Amino acid sequence: MDKAELKKLIDVAAGREKADVVIKNAKVVNVFSGKIIEGSIAIVGEQFAGVGDYEGVEEIDAKGKYAIPGLIDSHIHIESSHLSPEEFGRLVVPLGTTTIIADPHEIVNVAGISGLNYMMNAAKNTALSVKFMLPSCVPATPFEHAGAIIDSQTMKGPIQFTNVLGLGEFMNFVGVINADDEVLNKLLVAKRFGKIIDGHAPAIKGKDLNAYSAVGIRGDHECSTVDELNDRLENGEYVILREGSACHDLPKLASAVNNTNSRRCLLCSDDRQPKTIFEAGHVNGHLKMCVELGIDAVTAIQMATINAAECWKLEGRGAIAPGYRADLVLMDDLTEFNASQTWIEGKLVAKDGEYLPEIKHIDAAMLTGSVNISGFSKDKLKMHLKSNRVKTIQILTGGIVTGNKIVEVKLDDEGEFIYDPAVDCVKIAIVERHHNTGNVACGFLSDYGIHTGALALTIAHDSHNVVAVGVNDDEIEAAVQAVKEQGGGIVLVRDGEVLERMPLPIGGLMTTQPGEEVAAQLEKMHKIATEELGVREGLDPFITLSFMSLPVIPELKITDVGLFDVTKFDFTSVEAD
Amino acid sequence: MDKAELKKLIDVAAGREKADVVIKNAKVVNVFSGKIIEGSIAIVGEQFAGVGDYEGVEEIDAKGKYAIPGLIDSHIHIESSHLSPEEFGRLVVPLGTTTIIADPHEIVNVAGISGLNYMMNAAKNTALSVKFMLPSCVPATPFEHAGAIIDSQTMKGPIQFTNVLGLGEFMNFVGVINADDEVLNKLLVAKRFGKIIDGHAPAIKGKDLNAYSAVGIRGDHECSTVDELNDRLENGEYVILREGSACHDLPKLASAVNNTNSRRCLLCSDDRQPKTIFEAGHVNGHLKMCVELGIDAVTAIQMATINAAECWKLEGRGAIAPGYRADLVLMDDLTEFNASQTWIEGKLVAKDGEYLPEIKHIDAAMLTGSVNISGFSKDKLKMHLKSNRVKTIQILTGGIVTGNKIVEVKLDDEGEFIYDPAVDCVKIAIVERHHNTGNVACGFLSDYGIHTGALALTIAHDSHNVVAVGVNDDEIEAAVQAVKEQGGGIVLVRDGEVLERMPLPIGGLMTTQPGEEVAAQLEKMHKIATEELGVREGLDPFITLSFMSLPVIPELKITDVGLFDVTKFDFTSVEAD
């Protein structure tokens, strides 16, 4: 802010000069007092000048709608929407989202710091304010091969970027609790530059949690019980109540929010697919859900505005008050939270559901061609099992935690799996796809439902290798080859033929296609996966699969190196005995 | 924090290694959840490792006392205690104060940045954590001569000091509202370096307040009504409820604190004299008063701990939680708030009222010899009045606001004042004492009560020239000469003889004498001023006088340049007609 801008701000606030814009006749939600004040909001440049009786060069009639500060999603991976940052902004800004705390963990696992740079540059093309966290755990564990390794040395440059708030969710909580040397190095990089360290530590408690909190963990979005929430909150962490496409924690946690602790409570999506956005909104959907769950509307708004701004040190954001950043939403009511106008930095950027700025995409060519698999054939899928009693990754509904279910499978003479329609168990393979290493690991997936064909995805948290499941090796091979040929994305295969596909050319994770088309295509493919391949009703076939390779979520998972027992935090044999 | 310290913190928190200290059997107040948790507090180095079942190299039994985070005074001028920073720390640490936000506005008005440097260096000798604000308005107004001028250019160096949080109370609120050029320059210095701007703007509201808040004012301690508090709070400022030796706002404001807004409420003293400290404590006294006024004890504790830490961006302070700075107080109860132990950065620094570290004073020689008056004699006190109807600075009780009372005084043939015992009105003089300018301004003081002799002080907000009052020019001259000869402080004179004195050699404001002696001497002098000189009962003779030269507090004041009408914000004649 230069002197002329500061002077103009004062002159307008003092009433000596007209505001650029005045939004008249609004019910202004004051997040500091909790009161709703009827009045006019004066905007000058990118800031609010004040609420009161002001005149503006432009005057807008809010027609008695509620004016609330722009909404903040406190933790999200844009990549999980499969949309480019520009397109993601186009979808969520009309819903009232004005700021997101984005952890580009997925694309950085694929493309390293180039992935971060792409996201930061792309984000400049959207009205949405995107603040970044530097992914802290790339790869997520030492038990897998991602496209990049971000070590403490690599972090020293990007952690200093102005738009990088700190280290993203520190998923290697075991490494923190054990005080692993390289973990300490990473933590010290953030501390040295005065940056935030965000958390991710499901289920731990007591002294383990104390050890984790003690390093200065700012927030955690992995609480799924009230006890977990209270433990983290009492340890001085912010708690981020999550409601996304994959994880639905908000209903389980809402009862924990009260007058004393709500200031330390935030809201986030983590992952938000376009279909969810179209059906349930974004942060406005969280607000609606909060109110339905019995949280006072203003308290819920605070969680999505001033509380988030405080947590993420976004000075002068999260409130409609003099000198604050002019991010606001006009809402029809405080129950449904339908947004009719969104203003960001003093500009009207969405009206009646329509995003107003021009859509421009930056060139993402540097992130295409990310599927690098050589020497793959169905021979790589052979398992030579010595026992037919196998540990299977068991799909459980309602989250991404899996069971470890012992299943008796049919084997041929060479110990190779033969699909049995009577047993809901198929082969799952992770095929390394970044550096042509030739790594392939196989295991079993139960209770997923598929009884014919195969699926393959280049979305496989967090290393984003190819995850493929199918009833036999021919089908899996066809699916892997198809997803490789299309340069990443999702394919459905039956009898060696592609039934349907969604290319995701940007790192195998994202596309510049409109969200509506992505949602429609995913829905179509979901239907085929369910109706034709047999994936269980109630599961999202793709999200579900994409988490089967994440070796930090209990109980059993698989990486390109092998089957992983998260409880023991080590590899394990496929055979049960 | 280096790697070994971080590792040890984790190892202790995780329970693998013994803590340095464990405080067992405590009722730990959790400022995040509001709950009181019985348990043991583990400390390692300067931080808390956690609350739980820990073992320590040293183990202390808290005997069921309440453990609360160390208390924070959010705005104080140490100088107003007349004590050195080292001695101030000795008095308040045993009461549970562990951090103060000090604005060395008084000494900087006398000695410029040398005064700041002295305070910062002296503060290193106390266990108390002293965070500084860079005085923003030196001199307070253009209508007086202080010992130094701190302009925006001068600020650029010190604003960057690590221990300087930002610009101190921006008292020139008129300059902000009018967007004065040099005010803008100062504000931009703070903004450029990402520093806080603290506020001070009594009584303004509406658009004036919006203009003031809009520049990013962080907090204001000048609210004296609930409306003022609510207005500032809704404008996004923190409000600092003040209870000091001179100003008593807390009782007037307590009813405004509620569940929604308390997070934005803090506590401060502004000025705290040793007598007040001995009688009413420090921040622990604020807590006691809060509870008496109906504020929930934990809410009050939050105001003095985590809320203050958030406002002043003191990361990792203000709570008993893993990784937080190990500042805590053991309190006997949550009603009287008698502190039995104070811990700062993991060290026991006070026990049963006794300050434990060694008391060392830095050499303050560079700040002595601050009374530089040449060419002063009683001739300078002549007024040559043309009318006997004069405006007088009228003492009002309960604050530092004064009236503007027209009084008919007796004059001799040359228009010089003759004291009339029937009229409570005496002469007041401000004698410039920094740069031998020879400036002297005279006016009248009513309802102060003095009927014989004179007083002179080198404490005269904010320029700290000599303020003297007396029944005639001989007495005033004697008092000014005496206070000059002793190098600053306070003198009481009758019949040209010093009745009692308190030397304040450090800048004419402070002494290294023990607080007990200062309090006793002030009490003795108070008694003499009241009983022998006639100062009205119920007034503090010295504090009252020291504010008569502050031209930002209504209604009538006097500087070394002349009588000042604060309402009109300009000089005014002494004669009423």
Boltz contact constraints between the chains, C-beta under 6 A:
constraints:
  - contact:
      token1: [A, 3]
      token2: [B, 184]
      max_distance: 6.0
  - contact:
      token1: [A, 6]
      token2: [B, 184]
      max_distance: 6.0
  - contact:
      token1: [A, 7]
      token2: [B, 179]
      max_distance: 6.0
  - contact:
      token1: [A, 9]
      token2: [B, 214]
      max_distance: 6.0
  - contact:
      token1: [A, 10]
      token2: [B, 179]
      max_distance: 6.0
  - contact:
      token1: [A, 10]
      token2: [B, 211]
      max_distance: 6.0
  - contact:
      token1: [A, 13]
      token2: [B, 210]
      max_distance: 6.0
  - contact:
      token1: [A, 13]
      token2: [B, 211]
      max_distance: 6.0
  - contact:
      token1: [A, 13]
      token2: [B, 214]
      max_distance: 6.0
  - contact:
      token1: [A, 14]
      token2: [B, 177]
      max_distance: 6.0
  - contact:
      token1: [A, 14]
      token2: [B, 207]
      max_distance: 6.0
  - contact:
      token1: [A, 14]
      token2: [B, 211]
      max_distance: 6.0
  - contact:
      token1: [A, 15]
      token2: [B, 207]
      max_distance: 6.0
  - contact:
      token1: [A, 30]
      token2: [B, 234]
      max_distance: 6.0
  - contact:
      token1: [A, 32]
      token2: [B, 233]
      max_distance: 6.0
  - contact:
      token1: [A, 32]
      token2: [B, 234]
      max_distance: 6.0
  - contact:
      token1: [A, 32]
      token2: [B, 264]
      max_distance: 6.0
  - contact:
      token1: [A, 33]
      token2: [B, 233]
      max_distance: 6.0
  - contact:
      token1: [A, 33]
      token2: [B, 234]
      max_distance: 6.0
  - contact:
      token1: [A, 33]
      token2: [B, 261]
      max_distance: 6.0
  - contact:
      token1: [A, 34]
      token2: [B, 260]
      max_distance: 6.0
  - contact:
      token1: [A, 50]
      token2: [B, 210]
      max_distance: 6.0
  - contact:
      token1: [A, 177]
      token2: [B, 14]
      max_distance: 6.0
  - contact:
      token1: [A, 179]
      token2: [B, 7]
      max_distance: 6.0
  - contact:
      token1: [A, 179]
      token2: [B, 10]
      max_distance: 6.0
  - contact:
      token1: [A, 184]
      token2: [B, 3]
      max_distance: 6.0
  - contact:
      token1: [A, 184]
      token2: [B, 6]
      max_distance: 6.0
  - contact:
      token1: [A, 207]
      token2: [B, 14]
      max_distance: 6.0
  - contact:
      token1: [A, 207]
      token2: [B, 15]
      max_distance: 6.0
  - contact:
      token1: [A, 210]
      token2: [B, 13]
      max_distance: 6.0
  - contact:
      token1: [A, 210]
      token2: [B, 50]
      max_distance: 6.0
  - contact:
      token1: [A, 210]
      token2: [B, 322]
      max_distance: 6.0
  - contact:
      token1: [A, 211]
      token2: [B, 10]
      max_distance: 6.0
  - contact:
      token1: [A, 211]
      token2: [B, 13]
      max_distance: 6.0
  - contact:
      token1: [A, 211]
      token2: [B, 14]
      max_distance: 6.0
  - contact:
      token1: [A, 213]
      token2: [B, 322]
      max_distance: 6.0
  - contact:
      token1: [A, 214]
      token2: [B, 9]
      max_distance: 6.0
  - contact:
      token1: [A, 214]
      token2: [B, 13]
      max_distance: 6.0
  - contact:
      token1: [A, 214]
      token2: [B, 322]
      max_distance: 6.0
  - contact:
      token1: [A, 214]
      token2: [B, 323]
      max_distance: 6.0
  - contact:
      token1: [A, 216]
      token2: [B, 323]
      max_distance: 6.0
  - contact:
      token1: [A, 233]
      token2: [B, 32]
      max_distance: 6.0
  - contact:
      token1: [A, 233]
      token2: [B, 33]
      max_distance: 6.0
  - contact:
      token1: [A, 234]
      token2: [B, 30]
      max_distance: 6.0
  - contact:
      token1: [A, 234]
      token2: [B, 32]
      max_distance: 6.0
  - contact:
      token1: [A, 234]
      token2: [B, 33]
      max_distance: 6.0
  - contact:
      token1: [A, 235]
      token2: [B, 321]
      max_distance: 6.0
  - contact:
      token1: [A, 235]
      token2: [B, 322]
      max_distance: 6.0
  - contact:
      token1: [A, 236]
      token2: [B, 319]
      max_distance: 6.0
  - contact:
      token1: [A, 236]
      token2: [B, 321]
      max_distance: 6.0
  - contact:
      token1: [A, 236]
      token2: [B, 324]
      max_distance: 6.0
  - contact:
      token1: [A, 259]
      token2: [B, 259]
      max_distance: 6.0
  - contact:
      token1: [A, 260]
      token2: [B, 34]
      max_distance: 6.0
  - contact:
      token1: [A, 261]
      token2: [B, 33]
      max_distance: 6.0
  - contact:
      token1: [A, 263]
      token2: [B, 263]
      max_distance: 6.0
  - contact:
      token1: [A, 264]
      token2: [B, 32]
      max_distance: 6.0
  - contact:
      token1: [A, 319]
      token2: [B, 236]
      max_distance: 6.0
  - contact:
      token1: [A, 321]
      token2: [B, 235]
      max_distance: 6.0
  - contact:
      token1: [A, 321]
      token2: [B, 236]
      max_distance: 6.0
  - contact:
      token1: [A, 322]
      token2: [B, 210]
      max_distance: 6.0
  - contact:
      token1: [A, 322]
      token2: [B, 213]
      max_distance: 6.0
  - contact:
      token1: [A, 322]
      token2: [B, 214]
      max_distance: 6.0
  - contact:
      token1: [A, 322]
      token2: [B, 235]
      max_distance: 6.0
  - contact:
      token1: [A, 323]
      token2: [B, 214]
      max_distance: 6.0
  - contact:
      token1: [A, 323]
      token2: [B, 216]
      max_distance: 6.0
  - contact:
      token1: [A, 324]
      token2: [B, 236]
      max_distance: 6.0
